[in-house]
Amino acid sequence: MLELAFKTFPMSKLRPLAVLVVVGIICQSLFLLQFRDGDDADPIISPTYTQQVYYKKSDNDAISNPNLIQQTLNHNEMFNPIDRPMAARDIFTMPPLEVCGRMAAIPPEQEQQTINKYTNQCPTVVTYDDPIFLIEGQDPFGRTGNKLLGFLHALEKARKTGRIVGIVIDDSWALPVITTFFMSIQDGDVDEWKHQMEKTFCIKLLTREELPKYTDVVRRSAKDIFIYTGDSDDDLEEYIEFQTYHIRNLFRHYNNGEGVNSEKKNVRNMCISLDEMFGSDRSCVYSVIHSRSFNSRPLERKSGMQQLGRICAKSGCDPIAALDMQPEYVKSILRPLGMLEHPIVIISDGQDLSVAERLLNDPEIAPMLRLVPNRAKWIGGDITLAIMSTTFIGNPASTFSGFIAKSRLALGLANTFMFRARNENGEWDNTCEEHCVFSKRIMRSNA
C-alpha cells in the first residue's frame, strides 16, 4: 500500500521539497563549521558623532548606587589649562572617546575628573631609586583575557603598594598582548610609542640592560600578578574607577590595522569584524553571545567549572545557564528588550558546537543568528564587536567575557548580562548588578 502511494505521488512536487531539505542541511552544516573555528584562542599574535540605540531594563535591574561609576564634577576641581600636568592636558584635549565610530556614553566632565585625579598621582620622572613592580618573562598565565586582566591587576597592585609598574621591553608577556590590540608602534617610532605608553599608563618601560640600575624592584610571576586582588570589596568604588580609567586608556589607542606590535608583527584592525558585519551603519542594533565551553582540556574544564560554581555561589547566578546558553535563557534576556528582532552574533572558543546547534534549531532565534565571516574573524575583532553591541550575554567564569563586560561598563554601555537565575516564579532574573564583574568578593582573581 505504501509503495503504491509513493508511486502515485507526483514526482514534480517531491523534487522541490527534496531540494529544500538538502539546502537546509548544507546551510546548517556550514554555520556549525564556521562556529567550530571559534576565536577565543590566544593569538599572541573632528570626531564623528553617531547615535547608539540602548534599551532600558526594568527598574529591578537598575544599579542601586548610580554614583558608583558616575560622579558629579565640582568645577573647582578642574585644572587650569595652563597649570594642569602635561599628561592630563595632552590626553583630555583629544577628541571624545569613540570606538570604531561609536561614541562612548561617558560624560566628558566625569572623564576629565578621573584623568585629573590619576595623572596628578603619576610622577613626572622615575629615578633608579624609585620602587618598581616588575613585569618580566615570556611565561604568561592563561589566555588573552587573563593577560589583559593581569596587566590591569599589575597597575592596581602598584597603586596600592606605592610602586611604579616596570615592564621589560624585550622580555615581557604583557607587551605583546597589549600591543596586538592597542598602542601599536607607528612608523617605526619606538621612542614616541614608549613615551605614549609611559604617559598613558603611568609605567616605566625598561631594557634588560637598564634593569640592574634600579635599586628597589619587586618581581612576581604572571600567575601571581593575575590572582592578586584579595577578596574584600572595601575599596570597590575606587577599584572600579581606577580599572575603568585604564580600560578607557586602552580604547583611546585601539589598533586600526596600522603599525606593528612589540614583537614587530603587523597589527590587525580592531574594527574589522564590526565593519564586515554592519558596514558603515554605526547606529546598528545587535546582540552578541559569548559561548565559552571549557572543553579544550580536562584540567581546564574542571578548573572552569569550579570557578563558575564559586562565582555563582557568591552572586546567586545559575551554575550552568551561562555555559549552556539554552534558547529559553537567551530569549529571557532578548525578548523584553525587543532584541529578538535584530541580529544575534555568536562568538566562541569553537570547542562546543552544541550551543550553536541549539540556537540554530530555535525558530525565534535562528533567523537572526549571524557569524563573523572568516576573512574578518580574529579575537580582537570579537572583542570590539562584543563591547560595542547593544546587548551582551556572557559567561562570568570567562576572563574574556569579563574583560568585555568591564569594558562595556568603562564605556558607559548598558545591557550586559552575566549573572542570571530563575526566581521563585520560575522566571529568569538578574541576581547581581553589572558592576559585580569588578567585585573581588564574588569574582576573586577574575575581578
Salt bridges, closest charged atoms under 4 A:
GLU3 OE2 - LYS7 NZ 3.18
ASP39 OD2 - LYS377 NZ 3.31
ASP40 OD2 - HIS290 NE2 3.23
ASP40 OD2 - ARG292 NE 3.58
ASP42 OD2 - LYS147 NZ 2.21
ASP59 OD1 - LYS56 NZ 2.78
ASP90 OD2 - LYS199 NZ 3.44
GLU111 OE1 - ARG248 NE 2.63
GLU111 OE2 - ARG252 NH2 3.29
GLU136 OE1 - ARG208 NH1 3.16
GLU136 OE2 - ARG219 NE 2.62
GLU156 OE2 - ARG159 NH2 3.06
ASP171 OD2 - ARG208 NH2 2.41
GLU198 OE2 - LYS204 NZ 3.91
ASP216 OD1 - ARG163 NH2 3.05
ASP235 OD2 - LYS160 NZ 3.00
ASP235 OD1 - LYS440 NZ 3.33
GLU238 OE2 - ARG159 NH1 2.96
GLU241 OE1 - LYS117 NZ 2.61
GLU263 OE1 - LYS265 NZ 3.70
ASP275 OD1 - ARG282 NH2 2.71
GLU276 OE2 - ARG375 NH2 2.49
GLU300 OE2 - ARG143 NH2 3.34
GLU300 OE2 - ARG292 NH2 2.60
GLU300 OE1 - ARG297 NH2 3.86
GLU328 OE2 - LYS331 NZ 3.11
ASP349 OD2 - ARG292 NH1 3.02
ASP362 OD1 - LYS331 NZ 2.96
GLU364 OE2 - LYS331 NZ 2.98
GLU364 OE2 - ARG335 NH2 2.85
GLU433 OE1 - HIS435 ND1 3.45
GLU434 OE2 - LYS57 NZ 3.01
